[in-house]
C-alpha cells in the first residue's frame, strides 16, 4: 500500500512539474531551454532512467549486504541472491531502454546528440542566444 501511495505522489508531482517547465508567449508554448518536443521528452525519459538506475544500484548494494549478513541461513541467502539478480536484471533493462530512447530520439530529429549536447538547457552559447546558434 505504501508503494502505491508513493507512486501516486510521484505521478502527481510529475503532472505539476512538467507544465511549469513550459511558458506561453505570443508565438505559442515554448519549452524552456529545449529546441523541440523531442529534446524535452528525451530529457524527461533519460532523467527517469537515471533515477531508476540509481535505485537499482542501491538494491544491488542492499542485496550484497543481505548476502554478507545472512550468516549461512539458507532462506536469507536465497533472498539476497534474488535481490542481486533482480537488481542486475533491472540495470540491464534500464540500459536497453536508454539505447532505445537514444535511437528513437535520433531518428525523430533530437538535437541533444549534436553540438548542443554539453550545453545546459537555457544556457547562452557563442551568439548570446539561449540554445540556438
FENFENDA-V445732 format. One record per backbone hydrogen bond with DSSP energy under -1.0 kcal/mol. CO is the residue of the C=O (numbers start at 1). NH is the residue of the N-H. E is the energy in kcal/mol with one decimal. If there is no record, write none. Layout:
co:CO nh:NH e:E
co:CO nh:NH e:E
//
This chain:
co:1 nh:5 e:-1.9
co:2 nh:6 e:-2.2
co:3 nh:7 e:-2.3
co:4 nh:8 e:-2.0
co:5 nh:9 e:-2.3
co:6 nh:10 e:-2.7
co:7 nh:11 e:-2.4
co:8 nh:12 e:-2.3
co:9 nh:13 e:-2.4
co:10 nh:14 e:-2.2
co:11 nh:15 e:-2.2
co:12 nh:16 e:-1.5
co:13 nh:17 e:-3.0
co:14 nh:18 e:-2.3
co:17 nh:21 e:-1.1
co:19 nh:22 e:-1.3
co:21 nh:32 e:-1.8
co:23 nh:30 e:-2.3
co:25 nh:28 e:-1.5
co:28 nh:25 e:-2.0
co:30 nh:23 e:-1.8
co:31 nh:34 e:-1.5
co:36 nh:40 e:-1.5
co:37 nh:41 e:-2.7
co:38 nh:42 e:-2.5
co:39 nh:43 e:-2.3
co:40 nh:44 e:-2.3
co:41 nh:45 e:-2.8
co:42 nh:46 e:-2.5
co:43 nh:47 e:-2.0
co:44 nh:48 e:-2.3
co:45 nh:49 e:-2.5
co:46 nh:50 e:-2.0
co:47 nh:51 e:-2.2
co:48 nh:52 e:-2.4
co:49 nh:53 e:-2.3
co:50 nh:54 e:-2.1
co:51 nh:55 e:-2.2
co:52 nh:56 e:-2.3
co:53 nh:57 e:-2.3
co:54 nh:58 e:-2.1
co:55 nh:59 e:-2.2
co:56 nh:60 e:-1.9
co:57 nh:61 e:-2.3
co:58 nh:62 e:-2.5
co:59 nh:63 e:-2.6
co:60 nh:64 e:-1.9
co:61 nh:65 e:-2.5
co:62 nh:66 e:-2.7
co:63 nh:67 e:-2.1
co:64 nh:68 e:-2.2
co:65 nh:69 e:-2.4
co:70 nh:73 e:-1.9
co:73 nh:77 e:-2.6
co:74 nh:78 e:-2.3
co:75 nh:79 e:-2.3
co:76 nh:80 e:-2.3
co:77 nh:81 e:-2.6
co:78 nh:82 e:-2.2
co:79 nh:83 e:-2.1
co:80 nh:84 e:-2.4
co:81 nh:85 e:-2.7
co:82 nh:86 e:-2.8
co:83 nh:87 e:-2.0
co:84 nh:88 e:-2.3
co:85 nh:89 e:-2.5
co:86 nh:90 e:-2.3
co:87 nh:91 e:-2.2
co:88 nh:92 e:-2.2
co:89 nh:93 e:-2.4
co:90 nh:94 e:-2.4
co:91 nh:95 e:-2.4
co:92 nh:96 e:-2.4
co:93 nh:97 e:-2.4
co:94 nh:98 e:-2.3
co:95 nh:99 e:-2.2
co:96 nh:100 e:-2.3
co:97 nh:101 e:-2.8
co:98 nh:102 e:-2.5
co:99 nh:103 e:-2.4
co:100 nh:104 e:-2.7
co:101 nh:105 e:-2.5
co:102 nh:106 e:-2.2
co:103 nh:107 e:-2.1
co:104 nh:108 e:-2.2
co:105 nh:110 e:-3.1
co:111 nh:114 e:-1.4
co:114 nh:117 e:-1.7
co:116 nh:119 e:-1.3
co:120 nh:123 e:-2.3
co:123 nh:131 e:-1.5
co:125 nh:128 e:-1.4
co:129 nh:125 e:-1.1
//
